[in-house]
Amino acid sequence: MTPERNTTMTDRPDTPRLTDRAEAARLARLEREAEALRANLRRRKQQSRARTTPPEAAPQDTSGNEA
């Protein structure tokens, strides 16, 4: 009598694997997404800074000389 083994889906030797080309495409997509997220974060930070910074007033002359 042979002992029964409880198999799961991860035990299957024929699980699908990405080809080298598909893996390269996946990695390229991840890099593009990461760069897009970084660009989006930079843009949002810039917009946030623009909202919190008061508009610049004309520079004041502190030399004491009147024109």
Secondary structure as GFF3:
##gff-version 3
##sequence-region A 1 67
A	DSSP	three_ten_helix	9	11	.	.	.	ID=ss1
A	DSSP	alpha_helix	20	52	.	.	.	ID=ss2
###
